[in-house]
Amino acid sequence: MSLTSEHFEAWLRLAAGRLHEQKVALTELDQAIGDGDHGINMDRGFSAIVARLDAGPAPDPTPTGVLRFAGRTLVSTVGGASGPLYGTGFLKAAAALDGVAEADASQSVAALEAAVVGIAALGKAVIGEKTMLDALTPALEAARAALAAGANGESILEGAAAAAEAGALATVPMLATKGRASYLGERSVGHQDPGATSSALLLRALADTASSLARPQTAAAT
């Protein structure tokens, strides 16, 4: 399947609902090793995205337009490091899909790669430092491998989401060497990274959106 602007809007709405549900849990994770506001900030940013979607259609109703709108909203509404990082990810993904009406599997992976590379460059981070990249990098690797193996779009996104979830869990025993958590030294060990957790949540929402919206098409085809 290909991802259209409707898929991306549905994804943003589903992600917003799940972030709202997990606001307290994400904040508690951040209270252990960060500023203590990750859940609150993510909920605020994605609630703002939904409010603006409800106010009217995106000015540019294309995959690029929807993702760019989301990125700019996150940059302007989310505090701390999360706003610039996630905002950059969305903006880089938007640029990768410029001129694309429906993103096929290869283009979707390219957009994910652009997002991850952009976040890594802005945060000056790599995998293994107990950050969101510990979920995003395995997700990208899984997506690339699935694409190379000839998997369809749904399977690629499912594999990316599962890898991100495993990556987030793998941050628990890590020693943080980047960001606020790095100030804690050994005390950062034993806590799951909130940014990796919200990254996995977003990719799971994307995979679920693609799967749910594909079902009617499959039924109609049969």
N, C-alpha and C positions, 0 to 999 in steps of 0.2 A: 504494500500500500504506500501511497504518497501522503505527505503531511501538507495540509492546506492551512490557510489562515484560520479557518474554522477549528481545525485541530488545535492550533496553538492557543486560540482564545479559550477553548474548552479546557485545555491543559492548565492555563493560568487560573481559571476559576476553580478547578479541582485542587490545584496546589494551594490556593488561598484558603480553601476550606480545611484542608489537612493541616496547614501551618497554624491555622486558628485553633484546631483541636489539640495540636501538639505545642502550643505556645508555652504552657507551664513547664512541660517536660524539657523543651529546648532551653528555656531560661534556667531551669535547675542545673542542666549540664553546664551552662555557661557560668553559673554562680560558683561552680566548683573550680573552674580553671580560667575564667575570663572576666569580662566586665559585668556579667549577670544580666544582660539585656538582649541576648540573641533572639530568643523566642518573641519577645515584645517587638523588637525591630522588624523581624521578618513578617510577623503578623501585620504590623502597620504598613509595610511596603506593599504586600500583596493585597491587603484590603484596599489600599489606594488604587491599585491596578484595576480591581474589580469595580470599584466605584466609578472610575473613569470609563470603563467599558460599558457600565450601565447607563452612563450619561449620554452615550451615543456611539456609533461605530467609529473605529479607528480611522484617522484621517487618510491613512494609506492601508487599505484592506488587503494586504499581501502578507506572506510569511515574514518578509523583511520588515514591513511596516508594523506589524503586531509586536515582533520581538524588539524592534527599536523603541517603540512606545513603552514597552515593559521595562527595558533597560534604563531609559531616561527617568521613568517614574521611580524606580528603585534608587537611582543615584540621588534624586531630589528628596526622597522621603525616609530612607533607611539610614539610621545613624551608625556610628562606628565604622569598622572596616568592611562590614558586610555590604553596605550600599554600593560603594565603589567597586568592590570585587564582583558581586553578582551583577551589578549594572554593566560592568565591562564585559562579563561573560555573555550577557544577552546582546549587547551591542556588537560584539565580535561575531556572534552567531548570525545576527541580522545581516551584517556585511557579507558574510559567506554565502548568504542566500539571495543576494541582490539580483533582481531580475527573474527570480524563480517563482512561478505561480504555484507549483506543487513540488515539494522536496521529496525526491526519491530516496532510496536507501543510501546510496553513495553520497548524495548531497546532505542528508541528515547527519551522517557520520562526519562529513567535512565541517558542518556547522558546530557539532559537538567538539571537534578538534580545535576549531578556532576559538571557541569559548574557553576551553581548558588552557590553551596556550596563552590567551589573553589574561586570564586570571593568574596563571603562574608568573607571567612577566610583571604584572602590576604588584603582586604580593612578594615577588622575588623569593619564591618558595619552590620546593621540589617534594616529591613523594617521600614519606618517611619522617616528616617534621611535625606530624600531628596537626594537620590542617585539612581544609576541605579537599585539597588535592589528593589526600589519601583515599577519598571516595571517587573523585572525578577521574584520576589517572587510571585506576583499574577499570572504570566504566568505559573510558575511551579505548583502552587496550582490548577489552572484551568486544566492543562494537567493531573495531577494526578486524579482529579475528573472525567474527561472525560474518561480516561483509565479505571477507576474503574467501570464506567457506561457502558463499552463495546463499546465505540465509535471507529470508524476507525481512521487510522493515519491522514488523511486529516482533519477530524473534531477536532481531538486533537490539531493539529497545529493551526487551525483556532481559536479555543477557547483560546489557549495560546497567540496568537497574539492580539486578541481582549482584553484580560485581561491586557496585557502589555500596550496597547494603553490607556486603562482606567487608569492604574496605573501611566503612565507618566503624564496624565492630572491632576491626583490627587495630584501631587507634587506642583502644583501652590500655594495653600494656606499653604503649609508646611513651618515650620521654619527649616532651614538647621542646622544640628548639627554635620555634618561630612564633611571633605574636605575643600577646599578653600571657598566654599559658607558659611561655618559656621562662618567665620571671619566677615561676614556682619551682623550677628545677625538678628534683626527684618527686616532689609532691604532685606533679602533673601526671605521674604514672597511676594507672588504675581508673582513669576517667575517660569516657568517650568524648571525642571532640564534637562540639556542637555544630561547627561549620560542616564537617564531614557528614553529620547526621542530617542536617537540612538539605545538603546536596543530594544525599541518597533519597530523601523524601521527594525532592523535585523530580528526580529521574524516575522514581517509582510512579509518580503521578503521570508523567509523560507516557510511560509504557502502558499504564492502565487506560489512559485516554485513547491511545492508538488502538488498543485491543477492543475497547467498548465501541468505538465508532466504526470499527471494521466489521463488526458482527452483522449489522443490517445489510451491508454491501455483500457479505458472503451469502446471507440467506437469500437475497434477491437474485444472486448469480445462480443459485441452485434451483 
